[in-house]
């Protein structure tokens, strides 16, 4: 039992500490909100995109990608969205909050916490698998969030799918992922020398380039977590009451319970095999707090962005406890 608790603590504590560093820096005046936003913007454009590239490039071959696990996890996001639609009307009668609650059901902060959490739980294999799931999540989160918020928006504007696609094509995470996939694809066709080694490799033949990219990738998640802590804004929650409590429960309890219940069932039926790295990726996808970007999108689409911000704050705080419990249970049953 002590080893299980130690494992869970050692996986979650580093994430919590970095978030607390960011929160302290903001509250003490060491970093202003504008400075934190600039750090976040820099990290998003360079650090996280380089992290995507490096993690994809370091995969052995395309056949090492577990498509069944990725398909199942994406299917769970769809299921969470459907559940959100079914329960949003029962949680609140305010249209500007229904879309936010549906987002809370499916939209985790996977881009920021996902990879570092998966790495803490299952090492580099966990981080690599979590990276592979970034592309479908980024696309799904953005498209579905716009649709959901548009349905309940008073603006009733026509959904600009072309504009969404244009934004996604410029998203640094997607650019880094696609660059990594292209580099990995090229490596598959590069010939081998007489010694059995590849004729060309980035890390060997362009060490100055690969070293710079890798250094940027190493700073990505620490900076992202510090920025996340700096953006947390605690405020009076009495106005939201039951809606806030149930929104938090949807993200931190409903999603992981439903997701892992089905995952364990399908594993028992032999549909696929749960590994430590696949479980780590699912913990990140199902159990992470609500995405910070959902607040900005809620504001743009006419939803209650203050309500969305409070769900982000409280899921970020309470996820440290819920993730500790989830990892402890999975470790206890031998899945991690």
N, C-alpha and C positions, 0 to 999 in steps of 0.2 A: 504493500500500500504506500509506504513512504517513497519508493522508487517512482511510482505513478505520479504522486504529488510533486516530487522533485522534477520529473520530466515536464509536467504541465507548467510549473512555475518557471523553469529555465527557458521555456519556449515563449511564454507570454510576458515575463518581466522586462526583457530588453525593449520590447515594443512600447510597453507602458512608460518606461523611463524616458525614452526619446520623446514621447508625446508630452510628458510632464516637463521636460526641458523646454520645449516650445511654449508651453503654457506659462511657465515661470518667466521666460524671456519677454513675453508679451506683457505680462502683468507687472513685471518689475521695471518696464520701460527700456530694457536693453534692446528690444526690437519693436519697432512700430508696426501697426497693421499693414501699412503700405510696404514696408521693408519685407515683411513676411510674404506678402502677395508677390513681390518681385522675386524672392527666393523660390517661391512655388512655381512661378512662371519659368524661371531659368531651369529649375530641376525638371519640369515637365518637358521642356523643349530639348534639353541636352542629356541630363542624367537618366531619366526613365527611358528615353528613346534608345540610348546606348545600352541600357540594361536589357531591353527587348532584343536588340541585335546580338549581344554577346550570348545570352541564354539560348537563343535559337541556333546560333552558329556552333555552339558547343554540343549540340545534339549529334549523336553518332550518324544515323541515317534516317530517312523519312519513314522507313518501316518500323522504327522504334517508337513512333507516335501512336499511342493507344486511342484510336478513333472511337471505340465503343464507350470508353470512359468519358471522353469529351462530349460525345453525342448525348449520353445520359445526363450529364451535368447541365448542358444547354436545355435539354428537355425539362429539367427541374425548374429552371428559370421561367420557362413558359408556364409550367404548372403553378408556380408561385404567383405569376401575373393573373392567371385565371382565378385563383383563390382570392387575390386582392380585389378583383372585380366583384366577386360574390359577397365579400364581407364589408367592403368600403361603405356601402349604403347602410349597413347595420351599425357601423361604428360612429358615423357622423351624418348629419343631414345637410351639411354645408358642402356645396359643390367644389368650392375652392380648396377644400381639404381632402376630398375623396381621391383625387389624382395623386396627392402627396402620400396618402396611406397605401395606395397601390404600388407606388414607387418603393415605399418602405418594405413591401413584401418581396420584391425581386431585385432591387438595385443596391447591391452592396458596394462598399468602398474597396473593391477588388484591386483596382489599379494601384492604390497606395499601399494597402496593408497586405493584399493577397500574396505577393511574391515573397516578401520578407517573412510572413507567417508560415508559408509553405516551406521555406528554407529552414526556418527554426525547427519545424516539425520533422522534416524528412531530408534535410541536406540539399545538395545541389540538384539531385533528381527531382525533389519536390519543387524547387524553384523553376526548373526547366519545364515541368509539366504545367505549372501555374502560368508560365509565360505563354505556352502554346494556347491556353484558354483565353488569353487577353483579346485576341482578334475577334472571336465571336461575341465576347461579352461587351466590348466597346461598341460594336455595331448594334447589338441587341439593345443594350441600355439606352443608347441615343435614339434609335428609331422608335422603340416602344414607349419610352418616356414622353416623347413629343406627341405620339398618338393618344396616350392615356390623358395627358394634361389638356390636349386639345378637345377631347370629348367633354370634359367638365369645365372648360374655359368659357367665360362670358364673352370673350372676344370673337369666338367662333370663326377664326380665320382659317383659310384653306391651308392644309398641311403642305409645306414646301419640301417635298422629298428631294428635289434636285439640290436645294440649298443644303439639306442635311448631308447628302452624299458629298457635296463639295467640301463641307467642313470636315467630314470624316477623312477625306482623301488628304487633308492637310494636318490631321491629328498626328502629333509626334510619336505617339505610341504605335499607331498603325504604320507610319513611315518606318520606324525602327523594326517592327515585326516583318514587314514586307522586305526590307533590306536584308534581314537575317535569313528569311526564306530563300531569297534570290542567291545569297552567298552560299547557303547550304546546298541549293540545287546545283550551283556551279561546281561545288566541291564533289558532287556525285559523279560528274563527267570528266573531272580533271584526271589525267593519267597518272599511274604510279611509276616510280623509277625502278631501277634494277634492285634496289635495296628494300623494295616494298613500301617505301614512303611516298606520299603525294608529292608531285613535282612542284606544286605551289600551295602554300598555306599562309593565311594572313598573319598568324601569330609568329610564324618562323621567318617569312620572307619580307614582311612589312612590320617588323617589331615596333618601330616608332609609332606607327599608326594604331596598331592593335593595342599597344600599351596605353595610349592616350584615351582610346575608346573604353578600355577596361577600367581605367582609373575613374572616368566619368560614371561608369555603371556602378562602381563600388560606393560612390557617394550618393547615389540616387535615393535609395530607400531611407537612409538616416535623415537626409534633408527633407524628404517628403513627410516623414513622421513628425519631425520638429515643426514643420510648417502647419501640419494638421493640428498639433497642440496649440500653436499660436493663434489659430483661427477659431478655436472653441469659445463661444460666448454664452455664459450662464446668465439666465434671466428668469423673471417670475413665470412659473409654469401653471399658476392657478387658472389662467384663462383657458388653457387647453385641457386640463384635467383628464377625464376618461379617454379622450381621443389620443392624447399623447401616450398614455400608458399602454393602450392597445396597439398603437403604431409601433412602439418600441418592442412589444411582445411579438408582433408579426415578424419583425426583422431578426430578433435575437432568439426566439423560441420556436415559432411556427416553422420558419424556413429550415433550420438545422434538424428539427425533429422529423418533419415530413421527408426531407431530402435523404437523411441517413437511414430512416426506416426503410425506404424503398431501396436504397443502395445495398443494405444488409440483406434484404429479401432477395434481390436479384443475384447477389453474390452466392447466397445459399442455393439458389436454383441453378447456378452454373452459367448464368447469362454472361457474366464477366467476372474477373477476379480482382478483388480489392487489394491493393498494395499500399504500403506506407505512403508512397508519394501520391497515389490517387486519393487517398483519404485526406492527406494534407491539403491537396488542391481543393477538395470539396469543403473542408473546414473553412478555407479562405473564401470560397464562393458562397457558401450557405450561412456562415457565422459572422462574417465581417459586418461592421456598422454600416449605416446608410451613407451613401456617397456624398461628399461635400458638394460636388458639382450639381447635385439634385436641387440644391437651394437656388443656385443661379438660374437653372432651367425653370424652376417653379416661378420665380420672379418674372422671367421673360414671357411665360405663358399665362400669366394672370392668376396663378394659384397663390395660396397663402405661404409665402416664402419664410415668414417668421416661424410658422408652425413647422415647416420643413427643417429650418435651422435648429429648432429644439429637438426634433427627432434625431438629427445628426449628432448633436451634442450628447444627448443621453444614451444613444446607442454606442457612441464612441467610448463613453465612460463605463457603461455597464457591460460592454462587450469584453472587457478585460476579465470580468468574472465569468460571463457565459462561455467565453473561449477556454478559460481554465477548466470549467466543468466538462465541456465537450471533449477537449483533448484528454482529460483524465479518464473519462468513460471509454473512449476509443483505445487508449493505451491499456486500460484494464482488461479489455476484451481482446487485446492482441492485434488490433488493426493498425496501430502506429508503433 
